[in-house]
């Protein structure tokens, strides 16, 4: 089964095997001093597999396991984006497929 989702105005195709989940990393920027609280709050959202405070250009990195693309884009991501202190998110779907042969 193949599912397509829109991320940052680009259509991404996610190949999903039976009983597999759509996975994504969400890179998050927060207001100064809000990363730890945001990461802890996000960890409690259904579908979030991990939520870690990091250093660098992003403040929090989240791993999401959704049942399908609709759950990812319509339920999980909006809940994450509504957490207090978040200023920007970038959703990066994990795209797995067959290896290419030369």
Buried (B, 14 or more C-beta within 10 A) or exposed (E): EEBEBEBEEEEBEBEBEEEBBBBBBBBBBBEEEBBEBBBEBBBEBEBBBEBEBEEEEBBBBBBBBBBBBEBBBEBBBEBBEEBEBBEEBEBBBEEEEEEEEE
